Amino acid sequence: MNVQRVLCVCTGNICRSPLAEGLLKRAAPSLTVSSAGIAAVVGGGMPAAAAHIAEREALSLEDHQGRQLTQELLRTSDLVLVMEAGQKRWITSQFPESSGRIFMASHWRGGEDIPDPFRKDDTFFQKVFTQLVGCIDDWARRLA
């Protein structure tokens, strides 16, 4: 599979998927990477804990605004990385034509869910970010 465009998806598109987007852009700059949410906080910014991590890690996400997953975003993506098995099931049921391109972000590490840090403390955000770093590094090595 020739992958050029990657879409990172979570629930609200303000925590996990934008961080994954920033990590993958940095690790594999030849790819076009974006993000969206299945129940997005449309136009919403990242919570302070996520924004702090993004700034600390120089992920260039200061202008990020949550956006809703659409059929068009899926259609134009070669690979879709989701954070939870339930998200994969939902997208596949709503957009069956995209099913062969949807993978867990943690696919290479056993496919476990990456928990949602929304409304959790900074320590939990950091734990989730550390998990994302490993998962996205795995994908970057295979895609770059």
Steps between C-alpha positions, in 0.01 A plus 500: 500500500642837397418741782530874444205640699432398860201601711520468880159461666377511858176609662516879537807583289646715775728260691627172355458540124661845475795380711530193276479728195781719631718203588455335160564825312827539688606136464400460132506844337448356152146396597192721497345458845179642644250417773128494576253374759195275481320733745724800453507813707473692172714813516615414851856542614714250682464480880782668692675171585505389135603844377784508754630162380473609135692820575764322709552246221498767224213330315372821334138452607432848642242570228326163527120503501286192536324380185244233428587183313332497159465262211720731293782490757483121503483477121815708457702313764717199423524400866278582798642455850243477780554499875232250605348182362154655539603784270615251239168314523299823478687632195477162327124484562440859383748497211550135395697601191785613728529180704823371346685820586411530868751380758557544868777749576632228733482231228870411525479483882208261537211723396398619846285810540681824571290650781334839467675754726224762467420653842780301663804639681837591350654171611237303308554718192873432518440125530277506191753713312779255582284217367431701182872567446577128484203418279563782253872422487407144400284629214758759390770233469274295275367788291803725451 
